[in-house]
Amino acid sequence: MSEHQDAAGCADSGELVGLFRVYGHRWEIERLDPGSAWVAVTRNGGFVQVIAAHDLDELRAELQKAEAEGP
């Protein structure tokens, strides 16, 4: 599910909206397949960073860590 798709069918839609609010301007966030991993991708010039997580709580923690570390 990308930020451009409707999150209404997602059980975690409130948490997903919160992630988009905080990280959506820097990261592309989507779910690969229903019941599968969540991924976040950011690009800074030629540098691409990808984060994969089993759930949105884990994704949020990994995004926080990545933001603290910087590019």
N, C-alpha and C positions, 0 to 999 in steps of 0.2 A: 504494500500500500504506500504510495508516494504522497507527498504533501499536497499534490494536486488532485488526489482521489478522495472520495467521501469516506470519512472515518466512522460513520454512523454504525456500520456493521461490525466494528471491532470492539471486543469486550473491553479493551484498554483505551477506548477513544479519548477519555478525559486526560489520561496520562500522556497519550500521543499528542494531543493538542498542546499540552504543557511543554513537551519536548520541542515541538515546532516553534512555539513562542520564544523559547530560550535559544535554540540552536538552529532553527530553520533557515536563517539568513546566511549561515556558514556551511551547513551540512545538508546533504540530501538524505532523507531517512525513508526507508521502505521495508516492508516485510517481503521476503523472497517468495514463499508459498504459505498458504494458511497452515498454521501450526508449526511453521518452520522458523528459521532465524530472522532476526531483525538486523539490518545493516545500515550504516551511516557512511557517507563518502564526502570528503571535502577535497578541493583542489586549490593549490596555491602555486601558480605558475606551472612548472613541470613536476611539482611534488603532488602526489595523490596519496591520501590517507584513507584507509578502509577499516571500519570497526564492525565486527559481527558479535551479536549477543543472542542468547536464548530467549530473553524477555526484555521488556522495556525498563525495568529496574536496573538490570545489568547494563543495558545500553546507556542509560543516564549516567551510571557510575563511570563507565568507560569514556563517555563524552566529557565528563567533568575532568577526568584525569588527562585526557588529550588536550583539553583547553588549557589546563594548568601548565602542561609541558611546553605548549607552543609548537609552532611548525619546525 
